[in-house]
Amino acid sequence: MKLIKTDIIAFSILSGIGFAFFENIVYLISSIKGEDFLVAITGGISLLIARGLIGFLMHIIFTGSIGTIQSFYNNKKNMLIFLSLGVFTGVSLHYTYDILLSKGFGFVIIIFLILGYFYSTFLFYKSDRLYI
């Protein structure tokens, strides 16, 4: 079975969802160590809701951009260039998101989501792969 270009985008988005799930579990376990049981449960639930809703969407944007950029390659010669550019873009977006959150710019998440949505939509439109 031959892998078509839209599969690259779909698989990258699915891997981002899986990574977000794993990241949330690791973050939850590390945040509740040494806490009282009730505090850990209530804090863990709110943490999972916040990270679950926003984190999944952000990872879809990050890995979706990686897959979309990678789907632009048309021969083996330039595949490494698009692979590198896609990974650099996804990692840069994730790094920027993490830095903004760690510095207390939580309101930027809304802007990041909106810009990420339009950025992803632009990449899908540009690649003519709207129908996955």
Disulfide bonds with the S-S distance in Angstrom:
none
